[in-house]
């Protein structure tokens, strides 16, 4: 079974021949031009696999032609879907790097070592990444800039939590 990693979102149709504009979550990535397969899914739906006929880097992201998506209407129907790729098709991260998906499920501890919750999602908000942390059933958004250390072996993220970050209301 493929381990799918979210890499971007379909912004819109491009042209009349069914291409889509895919906006990547990582603007610096160049790997999507080499993908042979792409999965697309709605927020809570099951992903659907597409074969990539052609992909090229463009100003705002990637222009992607998918087999079976042959006209503008079919491409426009994909607007807003999240794009995923098989992790095995991506290059291994560099030393001291992780994919954002690797952070999901890690525990989050503050400077005193108190466990504050578990990462359930990584989001992009403008120019910063946010860890969505489930803290006793409530969600805290932790800016990645607060991360002091990621201990991959222990599956733990140490953060410098300002006062009130985990004072969550019902």
Phi, psi and omega in degrees: 000133181289141171265111185268133177244134177289130183238348181173194183218145177284118182276317185186171171285155178227116180078191185253357184261012173093011177283156177241154170261117180255121179263117183283151174290328178252104184300333184277347184294138175244002189286339184292341178289343181261357184288136177263339181225150180216136175253141176237140178212149171283171187313310184243010183271175175279140179290147177246132184273136176233147172270132180275119177279324183194143176215140178216149179288139178228174183305314185261358182163237180230139170264122188234131173255124180252136177297133180092351176250094194251356179214172184299320181298317179295319179292320181295332178292345180268355182307132176088350180286147178278139179260136180229153175228159176288127181305324182297338180276350180267153176292153177295143177297152176294167177301139182067020175237154175223156167282149180305324180298335179291340181281339182294130181095349178285147176279152180245126179237148178273183184299334179274359180087007180280127179290128184254344179156195184230138177290124178250344181194154172243127183240157173251128178232097184067237182266001182240154175267143177237137171269124174271111187250124175277114182242095181056044177086357177246151184258129173245138176260116185250115177299137182299337178297343178275353183287127176266320185206143171243115178259095185298320182296319181273353182057049184223141177241123177263132181233159170263095185271120175290157177306135175092349183301323181254015174274084188261139178272160177298000000 
